[in-house]
């Protein structure tokens, strides 16, 4: 819940009215519309009557007058009037006209509140002091006026009668002079001093014991006040209060839920300075926890608060760690909201696959802050998050296991789960923003594990009297807050003054008293505090304490309200606006682009983690009431993400000349990120004059630029080529926009000619060598054939010679000389000497 940190105040004002003249001391009902032609005469008569009454009042200030006249005392804060007139007879009321309907104070009008000075109930037969508070929220001063105090003339014992009395000050929306149907008794008049713009004053009426005669048996008593200037009612207010003598009947079993949050912000992690301020003795978070700790109210906490304190480790402010320890020890029921209280309904209506959650905190963790000495870091990791053992206990004080697991080893940072885990009483509840749930949303939440949804009364069709808060809607479980109790509860929590708080709390108690008196069986209902701005922690605690003292309700836990017999209800489908869905859809798609782009990092969580957390912060439901500021914050976030997506890019270069067969295209890559990136550079030529080699992977240091060369080769032609240089991550995700670099290619003709000539020379020499080899092979084959023929002829001759007869022997052996054999050509044998 966003508390007093925002100076804007949310006033739950009732429309102002103007009233007709009434007979003194008589009940006032519906009167005819005054005619325009009598307006001047009535105005003069009213002015005269005021002058006549004011003269003796001022002359006898501080003196006791006759019973039919009020006792007037002037105070710095305004006029205090103690009426001693009989309530049955009343006092004379000056004739008055109706002014046009006044605007509520928070829209620049005049607000009037009436309530007992002490307490939030009325006791007939006892003296009572009533305070009427007037706030001039216009830009002009308000003249001195007459304050007229009235009460209901008849018993208020039905809801319709209560509504009629409260609406009695509204008149019709067109500012007509028709009086309401609710009868009233004038208790007295008093003078109020002039009010400057923006100021507040109060007038006190002390009523005698018989002032409430006639309504002593009424369970509800109505009080009203009118502010008349020159006889014209310029503002009015009416409130209702329980009669302490009203029957108890069947008291309501009342469960309360309180959202413990921080103001809407564009960052998904709270810094140390914020935490130190908000957890100081008078800080926002301290006041909120003071208001609800140990009281009968369930606490719905934003997990961002817990994670932000834990993420700082030993660097967390001492007040923050003490606050976290205190939260761990409260006996209340505690359940988590969505991270950063992000809008759950819009996520369902966008058709996402699941609820968006933080992906990482690694960018925010410093290992030096986790030395193992801080017992909270990583505590509760892996603890059971189910319902406490004693779910029906009004304080939610079942014995939930809060034993902390060991801290991470020194120097080791906690995991995402370790930062987010907490010993919640239950973690199956969803609490969307009021009146934002559409058809199909409950099924989406149930599929995400949030089996029970807290719904605003405007998001369901009205149920029958006596219906429990527990409901079944199209098969889904829900618990619906009570409309007639939630509205005054929230009005009391934002009250700025005591009178305003007693007025709102009195209405809350009156609603409980009227409902309890009409029932014979107890009904278990739920009322919820608002997440909106202006919530006052002191008013929250005072309201809870006041409810604990009355007899018309008894406190129960939220789990008891959920577990009561459910009522069948129908959902009133209220989808969020098309403009909001369109903006958030764009944000979700941009966040997905960042997640893909982050693959250029060694640890992509350094970039995707904070982006997801900041997205969730911008989905905080508190932004819904600050539409203009939200649009500005969303625009800034989208611009920052576009800058991130463009942080790694190719720097456009001048034209290059390619004159050699193989060269490199110089490409300058810029990295504006605070982390090193790994990219893949690819070059795509527009024609075949250049042939590109393989892609090049390179690492660019943080916040620097580097030149990467991609190998290319010239083709066979000369001319201009456009080189499309693009980047991608190692996983193939395109990075940035391709850049065109012009190139002038000069074909390498000399190299080509030399290659052709070399080929010709090789062919010529090759052919010559081949021919020589072939000729020699033929010659060798012919010689081989000739030798073979000769060998064959010699063999035949030898065979013939061996078959012929031997010649006769010579007579003289010593003188005989052998002649060669003419047939075979063999040499003559040497002569032998025997």
ABEGO torsion letter per residue (X at the ends): XBBAABABBBBBBBBBBBBBBBBBGBBBBBBBBBBAAAAAAAAAAAAAAAAAAAAAAAAABGBBBBAABBBBBBBAAEBBBBBABBAAAEBBBBBBBBBBBBBBAAAGBBBBBBBBABEABBBBGBBBBBBBBBBBABABBBBBBBBBBBBBABBBABAAAAAAAAAAAAEBAAGBABBBABBBBBAEBBBBBBBBBGBBBBBBBBBBAAAABGAAABABBBBBBBBBBGGBBABBBBBBBBBAABBAEBBBBBBBBBBBBBBBBABABBBAAAAAAAABAABAAAAAAAAABGBBBBBBBBAAAAAAAAAAEAABBAAAAAAAAAAAABABBBBBBBBGGBBAAAAAAAGBABBBBBABAAAABBAAABAGABAABGBGBGBBABBBABAABAAGABBBBABBBBBBBBGBBBBAAAAABBBBABAABBBBBBGABBBGAAAAAAAAGBABBBBBAAABBBBBBGBBABBBBGGBBBBBBBAAAAAAAAAAAABABAAAAAAAAAAAAAAAAAAAAABABBBBBBBBBBABBGBBAAAAAAAAAAAAABAABBBBBAAAAAABBBBBBBBBBBBBBAAAAAAAAAAAAAAAAAAAAAAABABAAAAAAAAAAAAAAAABAAAAABAAAAAAAAAAAAAAAAAAAAABBBBBBBBBBBABABBBBBBBBBBABABBBBBBBBBBBABAABBBBBBBBBBBBBGBBBBBBBBBBBBABBEBBBBBBBBBBAAGBBBEBBBBBBBBBBBBAAAAAAAAAAAAAAAAAAAAAAAAAAAAAAAAAAAAAAAAAAAAAAAAAAAAAAABBBBBBBABAAABBBBBBAAAGBBBBBBBBX
